[in-house]
Amino acid sequence: MNLKRYPKFRSLFLLCLIIVAIVSFNYLSIEKVDAADEQSGTSSRPQCSYHPEAYQELNLTNLKDELEGTGLIGSIHGASSSSKLFVLSVREPENFFNHREFSLVTYDRAAFKALTEVKRHDQVCIRGRFLANPSQQKHILVESLKILEPWSYKNDFKPYERKTALPEELKNQTSVIGKVHAVAADGGVMVIEYKDAVIPVFVQSPQLTKDLFRGDIIRLHYRLQNLPTQPTHLRLNLDLDKPLQMIDSIAAWHEKEIVVKGKLVKFPQSPQIKFDVYALAVDTGGITRYFTLVNFDDASEFEKIRQKLAQIWNDHLSTASSGRNMLINEDVVIEVRGRGNVVSPGQANPQILLSGVEDIQLLSYGATR
Protein backbone atom coordinates (compact mmCIF):
# COMPACT_ATOMS: atom_id res chain seq x y z
CA MET A 1 0.00 0.00 0.00
CA ASN A 2 1.30 3.44 -0.88
CA LEU A 3 1.26 5.35 2.41
CA LYS A 4 1.63 8.69 0.64
CA ARG A 5 -1.89 8.28 -0.77
CA TYR A 6 -3.31 7.70 2.71
CA PRO A 7 -1.97 10.36 5.08
CA LYS A 8 -4.08 9.12 8.03
CA PHE A 9 -2.62 5.64 7.72
CA ARG A 10 0.85 7.13 7.36
CA SER A 11 0.43 9.06 10.62
CA LEU A 12 -0.87 5.97 12.38
CA PHE A 13 2.04 3.92 11.06
CA LEU A 14 4.57 6.50 12.28
CA LEU A 15 2.90 6.58 15.71
CA CYS A 16 3.17 2.80 15.96
CA LEU A 17 6.88 3.00 15.10
CA ILE A 18 7.42 5.60 17.84
CA ILE A 19 5.61 3.46 20.43
CA VAL A 20 7.65 0.41 19.46
CA ALA A 21 10.84 2.47 19.77
CA ILE A 22 9.90 3.74 23.25
CA VAL A 23 8.92 0.29 24.50
CA SER A 24 12.13 -1.18 23.11
CA PHE A 25 14.21 1.54 24.75
CA ASN A 26 12.56 0.99 28.15
CA TYR A 27 13.00 -2.76 27.81
CA LEU A 28 16.68 -2.38 27.00
CA SER A 29 17.09 0.07 29.89
CA ILE A 30 15.54 -2.42 32.30
CA GLU A 31 17.78 -5.15 30.92
CA LYS A 32 20.82 -2.94 31.52
CA VAL A 33 19.72 -2.18 35.10
CA ASP A 34 19.10 -5.86 35.77
CA ALA A 35 22.48 -6.71 34.29
CA ALA A 36 24.15 -4.08 36.45
CA ASP A 37 22.36 -5.43 39.53
CA GLU A 38 23.53 -8.94 38.72
CA GLN A 39 27.09 -7.72 38.19
CA SER A 40 27.09 -5.80 41.52
CA GLY A 41 25.31 -8.56 43.39
CA THR A 42 22.37 -6.30 44.34
CA SER A 43 19.76 -8.56 42.77
CA SER A 44 20.92 -11.47 44.93
CA ARG A 45 20.49 -9.49 48.16
CA PRO A 46 17.11 -9.85 49.90
CA GLN A 47 14.76 -6.92 49.56
CA CYS A 48 14.38 -4.76 52.68
CA SER A 49 17.46 -6.26 54.34
CA TYR A 50 19.32 -4.02 56.78
CA HIS A 51 23.02 -3.40 56.12
CA PRO A 52 24.46 -1.49 59.13
CA GLU A 53 27.62 -0.51 57.27
CA ALA A 54 25.55 1.49 54.76
CA TYR A 55 24.15 3.68 57.54
CA GLN A 56 27.47 4.63 59.16
CA GLU A 57 27.71 8.44 59.44
CA LEU A 58 24.56 8.60 57.26
CA ASN A 59 26.56 9.16 54.10
CA LEU A 60 24.14 10.18 51.33
CA THR A 61 25.92 8.16 48.66
CA ASN A 62 25.50 4.98 50.69
CA LEU A 63 21.92 5.81 51.57
CA LYS A 64 21.20 6.45 47.89
CA ASP A 65 22.52 2.97 47.05
CA GLU A 66 20.21 1.44 49.66
CA LEU A 67 17.25 3.49 48.47
CA GLU A 68 17.71 2.47 44.84
CA GLY A 69 18.72 -1.08 45.74
CA THR A 70 17.30 -3.31 48.44
CA GLY A 71 15.50 -0.47 50.19
CA LEU A 72 16.18 2.30 52.72
CA ILE A 73 15.09 1.39 56.24
CA GLY A 74 13.96 3.96 58.79
CA SER A 75 11.05 5.03 60.95
CA ILE A 76 8.20 7.40 60.26
CA HIS A 77 8.84 10.72 61.99
CA GLY A 78 5.51 12.24 61.03
CA ALA A 79 2.55 11.50 58.78
CA SER A 80 -0.45 13.63 57.81
CA SER A 81 -2.54 12.27 54.96
CA SER A 82 -4.77 15.36 54.83
CA SER A 83 -1.84 17.66 54.07
CA LYS A 84 0.23 15.01 52.23
CA LEU A 85 3.09 15.56 54.63
CA PHE A 86 5.20 12.46 55.31
CA VAL A 87 8.69 12.40 56.85
CA LEU A 88 11.13 9.50 57.23
CA SER A 89 13.81 9.45 59.94
CA VAL A 90 16.99 7.42 59.42
CA ARG A 91 19.41 6.87 62.30
CA GLU A 92 23.05 5.87 62.45
CA PRO A 93 23.54 2.49 64.15
CA GLU A 94 24.62 2.77 67.78
CA ASN A 95 24.37 6.58 67.62
CA PHE A 96 20.90 7.66 68.69
CA PHE A 97 21.59 11.37 68.31
CA ASN A 98 22.76 11.20 64.69
CA HIS A 99 19.75 11.06 62.38
CA ARG A 100 18.50 12.56 59.13
CA GLU A 101 14.96 13.35 58.09
CA PHE A 102 13.70 12.97 54.52
CA SER A 103 10.47 14.29 53.02
CA LEU A 104 8.49 11.62 51.21
CA VAL A 105 6.57 12.29 47.98
CA THR A 106 5.12 10.05 45.30
CA TYR A 107 3.17 10.15 42.07
CA ASP A 108 2.30 6.47 42.25
CA ARG A 109 -1.21 5.61 43.48
CA ALA A 110 -0.19 2.38 45.18
CA ALA A 111 2.74 4.08 46.91
CA PHE A 112 0.54 6.98 48.06
CA LYS A 113 -2.03 4.54 49.45
CA ALA A 114 0.79 2.86 51.38
CA LEU A 115 1.90 6.26 52.73
CA THR A 116 -1.61 7.05 53.98
CA GLU A 117 -1.52 3.88 56.07
CA VAL A 118 1.70 4.64 57.98
CA LYS A 119 1.82 6.26 61.40
CA ARG A 120 4.46 7.79 63.61
CA HIS A 121 7.22 5.36 64.72
CA ASP A 122 6.34 2.66 62.16
CA GLN A 123 9.50 1.01 60.86
CA VAL A 124 9.41 0.98 57.07
CA CYS A 125 11.41 0.01 54.02
CA ILE A 126 11.31 2.41 51.06
CA ARG A 127 12.54 2.03 47.53
CA GLY A 128 12.82 5.03 45.24
CA ARG A 129 15.27 7.80 44.52
CA PHE A 130 16.37 11.20 45.79
CA LEU A 131 14.79 14.13 43.97
CA ALA A 132 16.82 17.08 42.75
CA ASN A 133 15.18 20.21 44.14
CA PRO A 134 16.33 23.70 45.16
CA SER A 135 15.76 23.04 48.86
CA GLN A 136 18.49 21.67 51.13
CA GLN A 137 15.85 19.36 52.59
CA LYS A 138 16.26 16.02 50.84
CA HIS A 139 13.10 14.62 49.23
CA ILE A 140 12.55 10.98 48.33
CA LEU A 141 10.36 9.98 45.41
CA VAL A 142 8.75 6.83 46.79
CA GLU A 143 8.25 3.98 44.34
CA SER A 144 7.30 1.36 46.93
CA LEU A 145 6.85 1.20 50.68
CA LYS A 146 6.64 -1.74 53.04
CA ILE A 147 5.80 -1.55 56.74
CA LEU A 148 8.33 -3.80 58.47
CA GLU A 149 7.19 -3.27 62.05
CA PRO A 150 4.10 -1.22 62.89
CA TRP A 151 4.24 0.72 66.12
CA SER A 152 1.25 0.34 68.39
CA TYR A 153 0.72 1.80 71.83
CA LYS A 154 -2.33 0.40 73.56
CA ASN A 155 -4.75 3.11 74.62
CA ASP A 156 -8.45 3.83 74.34
CA PHE A 157 -8.10 7.36 72.98
CA LYS A 158 -9.53 8.40 69.65
CA PRO A 159 -6.89 9.41 67.08
CA TYR A 160 -6.13 13.11 67.01
CA GLU A 161 -7.82 15.11 64.23
CA ARG A 162 -6.01 18.20 63.03
CA LYS A 163 -8.02 21.40 63.18
CA THR A 164 -5.94 23.81 61.08
CA ALA A 165 -7.07 24.06 57.45
CA LEU A 166 -4.16 24.63 55.07
CA PRO A 167 -3.56 26.61 52.99
CA GLU A 168 -6.92 28.36 53.54
CA GLU A 169 -5.96 29.88 56.92
CA LEU A 170 -2.79 31.37 55.43
CA LYS A 171 -4.18 32.92 52.25
CA ASN A 172 -5.64 36.08 53.81
CA GLN A 173 -2.67 37.03 55.96
CA THR A 174 0.99 37.75 55.35
CA SER A 175 2.54 36.85 58.70
CA VAL A 176 2.04 34.30 61.47
CA ILE A 177 3.27 33.82 65.00
CA GLY A 178 4.46 30.25 65.35
CA LYS A 179 6.99 27.95 66.91
CA VAL A 180 10.15 26.60 65.32
CA HIS A 181 9.71 22.87 64.76
CA ALA A 182 13.09 22.17 63.18
CA VAL A 183 16.17 23.90 61.77
CA ALA A 184 18.93 21.99 59.98
CA ALA A 185 21.71 22.35 57.41
CA ASP A 186 23.00 25.58 59.00
CA GLY A 187 19.61 27.23 58.56
CA GLY A 188 19.02 25.90 55.06
CA VAL A 189 16.15 23.73 56.30
CA MET A 190 13.36 25.14 58.44
CA VAL A 191 9.96 23.90 59.60
CA ILE A 192 7.48 25.78 61.79
CA GLU A 193 4.42 24.86 63.81
CA TYR A 194 1.35 27.02 63.29
CA LYS A 195 -1.50 26.03 65.60
CA ASP A 196 -1.54 22.23 65.13
CA ALA A 197 -0.05 22.26 61.62
CA VAL A 198 3.57 21.55 60.72
CA ILE A 199 4.70 23.68 57.75
CA PRO A 200 7.95 23.51 55.75
CA VAL A 201 9.57 26.87 54.94
CA PHE A 202 11.65 27.32 51.80
CA VAL A 203 14.78 29.16 52.95
CA GLN A 204 16.49 31.57 50.55
CA SER A 205 18.69 33.25 53.20
CA PRO A 206 20.04 30.77 55.76
CA GLN A 207 21.76 33.56 57.68
CA LEU A 208 18.31 34.57 58.94
CA THR A 209 17.48 31.13 60.31
CA LYS A 210 20.78 29.43 61.19
CA ASP A 211 20.78 30.51 64.86
CA LEU A 212 17.22 29.49 65.66
CA PHE A 213 16.40 26.80 68.21
CA ARG A 214 13.58 24.31 68.06
CA GLY A 215 10.94 25.81 70.34
CA ASP A 216 11.70 29.46 69.55
CA ILE A 217 8.55 31.55 69.18
CA ILE A 218 8.82 33.78 66.13
CA ARG A 219 6.83 36.04 63.83
CA LEU A 220 7.35 34.99 60.24
CA HIS A 221 6.44 37.23 57.31
CA TYR A 222 5.80 34.95 54.37
CA ARG A 223 4.54 34.27 50.92
CA LEU A 224 2.86 31.05 49.92
CA GLN A 225 4.92 28.86 47.62
CA ASN A 226 3.16 28.07 44.35
CA LEU A 227 4.84 24.66 44.16
CA PRO A 228 4.36 22.18 45.57
CA THR A 229 0.65 22.72 46.18
CA GLN A 230 0.70 20.00 48.86
CA PRO A 231 2.01 19.97 51.45
CA THR A 232 1.75 23.73 51.93
CA HIS A 233 5.14 25.47 51.84
CA LEU A 234 5.99 29.01 52.90
CA ARG A 235 8.93 31.20 52.00
CA LEU A 236 10.25 34.27 53.80
CA ASN A 237 9.18 37.62 52.38
CA LEU A 238 12.62 39.08 51.74
CA ASP A 239 11.13 42.36 50.53
CA LEU A 240 10.85 43.31 54.20
CA ASP A 241 13.76 44.46 56.36
CA LYS A 242 12.89 41.93 59.09
CA PRO A 243 11.03 38.98 57.58
CA LEU A 244 11.67 36.98 60.76
CA GLN A 245 11.37 38.37 64.27
CA MET A 246 12.16 36.65 67.56
CA ILE A 247 9.35 36.87 70.10
CA ASP A 248 10.63 34.47 72.76
CA SER A 249 13.92 32.60 72.58
CA ILE A 250 13.81 29.16 74.21
CA ALA A 251 17.56 29.38 74.85
CA ALA A 252 16.86 32.25 77.27
CA TRP A 253 15.17 29.69 79.56
CA HIS A 254 18.39 27.68 79.95
CA GLU A 255 19.64 27.45 83.57
CA LYS A 256 16.93 29.87 84.64
CA GLU A 257 15.12 29.14 87.92
CA ILE A 258 11.46 29.04 86.97
CA VAL A 259 8.01 28.35 88.37
CA VAL A 260 5.50 27.46 85.67
CA LYS A 261 2.09 25.89 85.47
CA GLY A 262 0.39 24.04 82.66
CA LYS A 263 -1.70 21.09 81.56
CA LEU A 264 -0.32 17.61 82.14
CA VAL A 265 1.06 15.89 79.05
CA LYS A 266 2.20 12.33 78.50
CA PHE A 267 4.61 11.16 75.81
CA PRO A 268 4.03 7.39 75.76
CA GLN A 269 6.88 4.93 75.57
CA SER A 270 8.16 4.59 72.00
CA PRO A 271 11.17 3.23 70.09
CA GLN A 272 12.95 6.48 71.02
CA ILE A 273 12.08 6.56 74.75
CA LYS A 274 12.10 3.49 76.98
CA PHE A 275 9.47 4.73 79.45
CA ASP A 276 6.57 7.18 79.55
CA VAL A 277 7.73 10.79 79.77
CA TYR A 278 5.58 13.46 81.39
CA ALA A 279 5.55 17.13 80.49
CA LEU A 280 3.76 20.43 80.98
CA ALA A 281 1.93 22.26 78.21
CA VAL A 282 3.00 25.83 78.99
CA ASP A 283 1.36 28.81 77.29
CA THR A 284 3.62 31.66 76.15
CA GLY A 285 1.66 34.42 74.47
CA GLY A 286 -0.86 32.00 73.01
CA ILE A 287 1.77 29.53 71.81
CA THR A 288 2.14 26.19 73.60
CA ARG A 289 5.48 24.66 74.45
CA TYR A 290 5.91 21.24 76.03
CA PHE A 291 8.44 21.12 78.88
CA THR A 292 9.46 17.59 79.87
CA LEU A 293 9.92 17.04 83.60
CA VAL A 294 13.20 15.29 84.47
CA ASN A 295 15.94 14.70 87.00
CA PHE A 296 19.32 13.63 85.63
CA ASP A 297 21.23 13.78 88.92
CA ASP A 298 19.42 11.06 90.85
CA ALA A 299 17.88 8.08 89.04
CA SER A 300 15.93 7.04 92.13
CA GLU A 301 14.44 10.52 92.54
CA PHE A 302 13.60 10.65 88.83
CA GLU A 303 11.69 7.40 89.19
CA LYS A 304 9.72 8.87 92.11
CA ILE A 305 8.91 11.93 90.01
CA ARG A 306 7.62 9.74 87.17
CA GLN A 307 5.59 7.66 89.62
CA LYS A 308 3.93 10.75 91.10
CA LEU A 309 3.09 12.14 87.66
CA ALA A 310 1.82 8.73 86.53
CA GLN A 311 -0.43 8.56 89.59
CA ILE A 312 -1.89 11.99 88.83
CA TRP A 313 -2.36 10.96 85.20
CA ASN A 314 -4.05 7.65 86.03
CA ASP A 315 -6.31 9.23 88.66
CA HIS A 316 -7.79 11.55 86.03
CA LEU A 317 -7.66 9.33 82.98
CA SER A 318 -11.28 9.96 82.00
CA THR A 319 -10.52 13.55 80.93
CA ALA A 320 -7.37 12.76 78.94
CA SER A 321 -7.34 12.86 75.13
CA SER A 322 -5.03 12.55 72.13
CA GLY A 323 -2.82 15.42 71.03
CA ARG A 324 -0.89 15.77 67.78
CA ASN A 325 2.00 13.58 68.92
CA MET A 326 1.23 13.00 72.60
CA LEU A 327 -1.60 12.62 75.11
CA ILE A 328 -2.89 15.58 77.12
CA ASN A 329 -5.29 16.16 79.99
CA GLU A 330 -6.88 19.56 79.50
CA ASP A 331 -8.47 19.42 82.98
CA VAL A 332 -5.35 18.65 85.01
CA VAL A 333 -3.17 21.68 85.77
CA ILE A 334 0.02 21.32 87.76
CA GLU A 335 2.71 23.75 88.87
CA VAL A 336 6.37 22.88 89.00
CA ARG A 337 9.48 24.59 90.32
CA GLY A 338 12.84 23.87 88.74
CA ARG A 339 15.60 24.94 86.38
CA GLY A 340 15.28 25.33 82.61
CA ASN A 341 17.47 23.07 80.48
CA VAL A 342 18.01 23.71 76.75
CA VAL A 343 21.38 22.37 75.65
CA SER A 344 20.96 21.93 71.90
CA PRO A 345 19.25 23.82 69.04
CA GLY A 346 17.62 20.57 67.94
CA GLN A 347 16.55 19.37 71.41
CA ALA A 348 13.19 17.62 71.08
CA ASN A 349 11.60 19.59 73.92
CA PRO A 350 12.86 22.03 76.53
CA GLN A 351 13.26 20.45 79.96
CA ILE A 352 12.63 21.48 83.55
CA LEU A 353 15.09 19.92 85.97
CA LEU A 354 13.30 19.01 89.20
CA SER A 355 14.96 18.26 92.53
CA GLY A 356 12.21 15.94 93.73
CA VAL A 357 8.50 15.24 94.01
CA GLU A 358 8.07 18.25 96.29
CA ASP A 359 8.59 20.46 93.22
CA ILE A 360 5.26 19.23 91.78
CA GLN A 361 1.93 20.66 92.89
CA LEU A 362 -1.50 19.65 91.57
CA LEU A 363 -3.52 22.87 91.19
CA SER A 364 -6.78 21.81 89.57
CA TYR A 365 -8.33 18.73 88.04
CA GLY A 366 -11.46 17.41 86.40
CA ALA A 367 -13.19 14.10 86.91
CA THR A 368 -11.40 11.23 88.60
CA ARG A 369 -11.58 7.78 87.15
C-alpha positions in Angstrom: 0.0 0.0 0.0 1.3 3.4 -0.9 1.3 5.3 2.4 1.6 8.7 0.6 -1.9 8.3 -0.8 -3.3 7.7 2.7 -2.0 10.4 5.1 -4.1 9.1 8.0 -2.6 5.6 7.7 0.8 7.1 7.4 0.4 9.1 10.6 -0.9 6.0 12.4 2.0 3.9 11.1 4.6 6.5 12.3 2.9 6.6 15.7 3.2 2.8 16.0 6.9 3.0 15.1 7.4 5.6 17.8 5.6 3.5 20.4 7.6 0.4 19.5 10.8 2.5 19.8 9.9 3.7 23.2 8.9 0.3 24.5 12.1 -1.2 23.1 14.2 1.5 24.7 12.6 1.0 28.2 13.0 -2.8 27.8 16.7 -2.4 27.0 17.1 0.1 29.9 15.5 -2.4 32.3 17.8 -5.2 30.9 20.8 -2.9 31.5 19.7 -2.2 35.1 19.1 -5.9 35.8 22.5 -6.7 34.3 24.2 -4.1 36.4 22.4 -5.4 39.5 23.5 -8.9 38.7 27.1 -7.7 38.2 27.1 -5.8 41.5 25.3 -8.6 43.4 22.4 -6.3 44.3 19.8 -8.6 42.8 20.9 -11.5 44.9 20.5 -9.5 48.2 17.1 -9.9 49.9 14.8 -6.9 49.6 14.4 -4.8 52.7 17.5 -6.3 54.3 19.3 -4.0 56.8 23.0 -3.4 56.1 24.5 -1.5 59.1 27.6 -0.5 57.3 25.5 1.5 54.8 24.2 3.7 57.5 27.5 4.6 59.2 27.7 8.4 59.4 24.6 8.6 57.3 26.6 9.2 54.1 24.1 10.2 51.3 25.9 8.2 48.7 25.5 5.0 50.7 21.9 5.8 51.6 21.2 6.4 47.9 22.5 3.0 47.0 20.2 1.4 49.7 17.2 3.5 48.5 17.7 2.5 44.8 18.7 -1.1 45.7 17.3 -3.3 48.4 15.5 -0.5 50.2 16.2 2.3 52.7 15.1 1.4 56.2 14.0 4.0 58.8 11.0 5.0 61.0 8.2 7.4 60.3 8.8 10.7 62.0 5.5 12.2 61.0 2.6 11.5 58.8 -0.4 13.6 57.8 -2.5 12.3 55.0 -4.8 15.4 54.8 -1.8 17.7 54.1 0.2 15.0 52.2 3.1 15.6 54.6 5.2 12.5 55.3 8.7 12.4 56.8 11.1 9.5 57.2 13.8 9.4 59.9 17.0 7.4 59.4 19.4 6.9 62.3 23.0 5.9 62.5 23.5 2.5 64.1 24.6 2.8 67.8 24.4 6.6 67.6 20.9 7.7 68.7 21.6 11.4 68.3 22.8 11.2 64.7 19.8 11.1 62.4 18.5 12.6 59.1 15.0 13.4 58.1 13.7 13.0 54.5 10.5 14.3 53.0 8.5 11.6 51.2 6.6 12.3 48.0 5.1 10.1 45.3 3.2 10.2 42.1 2.3 6.5 42.2 -1.2 5.6 43.5 -0.2 2.4 45.2 2.7 4.1 46.9 0.5 7.0 48.1 -2.0 4.5 49.5 0.8 2.9 51.4 1.9 6.3 52.7 -1.6 7.1 54.0 -1.5 3.9 56.1 1.7 4.6 58.0 1.8 6.3 61.4 4.5 7.8 63.6 7.2 5.4 64.7 6.3 2.7 62.2 9.5 1.0 60.9 9.4 1.0 57.1 11.4 0.0 54.0 11.3 2.4 51.1 12.5 2.0 47.5 12.8 5.0 45.2 15.3 7.8 44.5 16.4 11.2 45.8 14.8 14.1 44.0 16.8 17.1 42.8 15.2 20.2 44.1 16.3 23.7 45.2 15.8 23.0 48.9 18.5 21.7 51.1 15.9 19.4 52.6 16.3 16.0 50.8 13.1 14.6 49.2 12.6 11.0 48.3 10.4 10.0 45.4 8.7 6.8 46.8 8.2 4.0 44.3 7.3 1.4 46.9 6.9 1.2 50.7 6.6 -1.7 53.0 5.8 -1.6 56.7 8.3 -3.8 58.5 7.2 -3.3 62.0 4.1 -1.2 62.9 4.2 0.7 66.1 1.3 0.3 68.4 0.7 1.8 71.8 -2.3 0.4 73.6 -4.8 3.1 74.6 -8.4 3.8 74.3 -8.1 7.4 73.0 -9.5 8.4 69.6 -6.9 9.4 67.1 -6.1 13.1 67.0 -7.8 15.1 64.2 -6.0 18.2 63.0 -8.0 21.4 63.2 -5.9 23.8 61.1 -7.1 24.1 57.4 -4.2 24.6 55.1 -3.6 26.6 53.0 -6.9 28.4 53.5 -6.0 29.9 56.9 -2.8 31.4 55.4 -4.2 32.9 52.3 -5.6 36.1 53.8 -2.7 37.0 56.0 1.0 37.7 55.4 2.5 36.8 58.7 2.0 34.3 61.5 3.3 33.8 65.0 4.5 30.3 65.3 7.0 27.9 66.9 10.2 26.6 65.3 9.7 22.9 64.8 13.1 22.2 63.2 16.2 23.9 61.8 18.9 22.0 60.0 21.7 22.4 57.4 23.0 25.6 59.0 19.6 27.2 58.6 19.0 25.9 55.1 16.2 23.7 56.3 13.4 25.1 58.4 10.0 23.9 59.6 7.5 25.8 61.8 4.4 24.9 63.8 1.4 27.0 63.3 -1.5 26.0 65.6 -1.5 22.2 65.1 -0.1 22.3 61.6 3.6 21.6 60.7 4.7 23.7 57.8 8.0 23.5 55.7 9.6 26.9 54.9 11.6 27.3 51.8 14.8 29.2 52.9 16.5 31.6 50.6 18.7 33.3 53.2 20.0 30.8 55.8 21.8 33.6 57.7 18.3 34.6 58.9 17.5 31.1 60.3 20.8 29.4 61.2 20.8 30.5 64.9 17.2 29.5 65.7 16.4 26.8 68.2 13.6 24.3 68.1 10.9 25.8 70.3 11.7 29.5 69.6 8.5 31.6 69.2 8.8 33.8 66.1 6.8 36.0 63.8 7.4 35.0 60.2 6.4 37.2 57.3 5.8 34.9 54.4 4.5 34.3 50.9 2.9 31.0 49.9 4.9 28.9 47.6 3.2 28.1 44.4 4.8 24.7 44.2 4.4 22.2 45.6 0.7 22.7 46.2 0.7 20.0 48.9 2.0 20.0 51.4 1.7 23.7 51.9 5.1 25.5 51.8 6.0 29.0 52.9 8.9 31.2 52.0 10.2 34.3 53.8 9.2 37.6 52.4 12.6 39.1 51.7 11.1 42.4 50.5 10.9 43.3 54.2 13.8 44.5 56.4 12.9 41.9 59.1 11.0 39.0 57.6 11.7 37.0 60.8 11.4 38.4 64.3 12.2 36.7 67.6 9.3 36.9 70.1 10.6 34.5 72.8 13.9 32.6 72.6 13.8 29.2 74.2 17.6 29.4 74.8 16.9 32.2 77.3 15.2 29.7 79.6 18.4 27.7 79.9 19.6 27.5 83.6 16.9 29.9 84.6 15.1 29.1 87.9 11.5 29.0 87.0 8.0 28.4 88.4 5.5 27.5 85.7 2.1 25.9 85.5 0.4 24.0 82.7 -1.7 21.1 81.6 -0.3 17.6 82.1 1.1 15.9 79.1 2.2 12.3 78.5 4.6 11.2 75.8 4.0 7.4 75.8 6.9 4.9 75.6 8.2 4.6 72.0 11.2 3.2 70.1 13.0 6.5 71.0 12.1 6.6 74.7 12.1 3.5 77.0 9.5 4.7 79.4 6.6 7.2 79.5 7.7 10.8 79.8 5.6 13.5 81.4 5.6 17.1 80.5 3.8 20.4 81.0 1.9 22.3 78.2 3.0 25.8 79.0 1.4 28.8 77.3 3.6 31.7 76.2 1.7 34.4 74.5 -0.9 32.0 73.0 1.8 29.5 71.8 2.1 26.2 73.6 5.5 24.7 74.4 5.9 21.2 76.0 8.4 21.1 78.9 9.5 17.6 79.9 9.9 17.0 83.6 13.2 15.3 84.5 15.9 14.7 87.0 19.3 13.6 85.6 21.2 13.8 88.9 19.4 11.1 90.8 17.9 8.1 89.0 15.9 7.0 92.1 14.4 10.5 92.5 13.6 10.7 88.8 11.7 7.4 89.2 9.7 8.9 92.1 8.9 11.9 90.0 7.6 9.7 87.2 5.6 7.7 89.6 3.9 10.8 91.1 3.1 12.1 87.7 1.8 8.7 86.5 -0.4 8.6 89.6 -1.9 12.0 88.8 -2.4 11.0 85.2 -4.0 7.7 86.0 -6.3 9.2 88.7 -7.8 11.6 86.0 -7.7 9.3 83.0 -11.3 10.0 82.0 -10.5 13.5 80.9 -7.4 12.8 78.9 -7.3 12.9 75.1 -5.0 12.6 72.1 -2.8 15.4 71.0 -0.9 15.8 67.8 2.0 13.6 68.9 1.2 13.0 72.6 -1.6 12.6 75.1 -2.9 15.6 77.1 -5.3 16.2 80.0 -6.9 19.6 79.5 -8.5 19.4 83.0 -5.4 18.7 85.0 -3.2 21.7 85.8 0.0 21.3 87.8 2.7 23.8 88.9 6.4 22.9 89.0 9.5 24.6 90.3 12.8 23.9 88.7 15.6 24.9 86.4 15.3 25.3 82.6 17.5 23.1 80.5 18.0 23.7 76.8 21.4 22.4 75.6 21.0 21.9 71.9 19.3 23.8 69.0 17.6 20.6 67.9 16.6 19.4 71.4 13.2 17.6 71.1 11.6 19.6 73.9 12.9 22.0 76.5 13.3 20.4 80.0 12.6 21.5 83.5 15.1 19.9 86.0 13.3 19.0 89.2 15.0 18.3 92.5 12.2 15.9 93.7 8.5 15.2 94.0 8.1 18.3 96.3 8.6 20.5 93.2 5.3 19.2 91.8 1.9 20.7 92.9 -1.5 19.6 91.6 -3.5 22.9 91.2 -6.8 21.8 89.6 -8.3 18.7 88.0 -11.5 17.4 86.4 -13.2 14.1 86.9 -11.4 11.2 88.6 -11.6 7.8 87.1 
